[in-house]
């Protein structure tokens, strides 16, 4: 499943529970930004946990 954000082809790693809209599945990068809004709850997808962790050697 791909990120639901326009023009993003990264794999979805998080389900965002948004009180004023439909829940959305987004990549880790979009989850970091969109998950900061008041009331939004970011729920990581267990099968995509590796996408949420930084690889060794990065940073």
Secondary structure, DSSP 4 states (H G I P E B T S, - for coil): -B-SSTT--SBP-EEEE-TTS--EEE-HHHHHHHTTSTT-EEEE-GGGHHHHSPPTT--
